[in-house]
Amino acid sequence: MENKLYVTKSRLPDKEKFFRRLEEIFQTAWITNHGCHVRNLERSLCDYLDVDELLLCNNGTTALMLALQCAGLAGKKIALTPYTYVATLSAILWMGCTPVFVDVDPETMCLSPEKLRKCLQDSPDIAGVLPVHVYGLACDVEALDVICRENGTTLIYDAAQAFGCRYAGKGLLNYGDYSICSFHATKLFHTAEGGCVVSHSAAAHQALSRARAFGHEGDTHYCLGINAKMSELHAVMGLSLLPGTEEEIDRRKNVHTAYDALLTSVDLAFPRRSSKLDWNYAYYPVLLPDENSILRVQEALAAQDIYTRRYFYPALNTLPYLKAEWQVSCPVAENLASRALCLPLYGDLEEKQIVRIAASLGKALAGLSLGKE
Ligand SMILES: Cc1ncc(COP(=O)(O)O)c(C=O)c1O
């Protein structure tokens, strides 16, 4: 087990502090339905993420569904990036929406503003846009904002991977009409399962809050709702982990620096990072020359007990269960998806392990180029 290196490792809180908080729950027997730990975590996260309002949910997927529902987008056409985790698309499909895939920028790997502009001109009935800050690398938020305003289109960011990122001096979750984040166990900050939705008006906040809890308050029923509440047990995990998050980001940054230094002479490309972004260093994505290299490298690393992940593969526009008319060609995303790999990254990855991963990767790639000669 010790020798196996996975792409990520869930951060665990200090046991004593965690159990002390759980003890409080045992005293009150209040384990869900907006208890004090959920409210406490909501306040703490508003501070940490630099946002005015935030609602905790039971995961990031339901947070996305709530945003789509409360923005009045259920059943409508939504433009989205094909280069993301499948949950972005799943939320759209569960809301009965029609996905319209718009290709990504080859450098940022995020939704291309130019292609979005053209798509909105061609399909004026698109009611919402759902870009993703992929790997926490910010989309071109200024351009997307202008385009969506000009077209009267609602802008919802999937910021599932962008916890703690800041852009142009403010929390990245402030951009767009809504943003969601995931607090899944694999994320930099987590609540085992969980997520949140951020909105920017009292009316949106109230609508989301009601929809999160079945759509009613007491005996008054306001709207269609669902059960998307976070439990007190999950909130306790978040409260216990939040104070160590800055340190975790610093540790991940050190892992990045070490990888960067060790991989300078390896034939890899990296996504471009905006100079306005304070990144969370949550992932270490690399682009290999082609799909064959990925498959061979993954196999060679797995033989050394190093388990990488193809984040994100396949491009979602190619999923077999989509209607044929939704499977439009997105050559840039398809190409990136065939070449992208995430290396193991978490705060307590040790230097000797980083050296081992970088050496194995370099050797596997060198073996491939020798094979070509
Ligand atoms: C980009 C993206 N969107 C949505 C989700 C869904 O979040 P969750 O697993 O909390 O439902 C995730 C993570 O799993 C994700 O990476």
The ligand as a Tripos MOL2 file, in Angstrom:
@<TRIPOS>MOLECULE
LIG
   16    16     1     0     0
SMALL
NO_CHARGES

@<TRIPOS>ATOM
      1 C1        -15.6710   19.8290  -13.0310 C.3       1 LIG1
      2 C2        -16.5510   19.0940  -12.0730 C.ar      1 LIG1
      3 N1        -17.8660   19.3560  -12.0680 N.ar      1 LIG1
      4 C3        -18.6940   18.7600  -11.2060 C.ar      1 LIG1
      5 C4        -18.2410   17.8410  -10.2950 C.ar      1 LIG1
      6 C5        -19.2180   17.1550   -9.4210 C.3       1 LIG1
      7 O1        -19.0000   17.3600   -8.0720 O.3       1 LIG1
      8 P1        -19.4980   16.2720   -7.0070 P.3       1 LIG1
      9 O2        -18.6430   15.0630   -7.1390 O.co2     1 LIG1
     10 O3        -19.3150   16.9720   -5.7000 O.co2     1 LIG1
     11 O4        -20.9360   15.9880   -7.3060 O.co2     1 LIG1
     12 C6        -16.8590   17.5600  -10.2420 C.ar      1 LIG1
     13 C7        -16.2600   16.6340   -9.2630 C.2       1 LIG1
     14 O5        -16.5350   15.5410   -9.0280 O.2       1 LIG1
     15 C8        -16.0030   18.1770  -11.1580 C.ar      1 LIG1
     16 O6        -14.6860   17.9170  -11.1670 O.3       1 LIG1
@<TRIPOS>BOND
     1     1     2 1
     2     2     3 ar
     3     2    15 ar
     4     3     4 ar
     5     4     5 ar
     6     5     6 1
     7     5    12 ar
     8     6     7 1
     9     7     8 1
    10     8     9 2
    11     8    10 1
    12     8    11 1
    13    12    13 1
    14    12    15 ar
    15    13    14 2
    16    15    16 1
@<TRIPOS>SUBSTRUCTURE
     1 LIG1         1 GROUP 0 **** ****
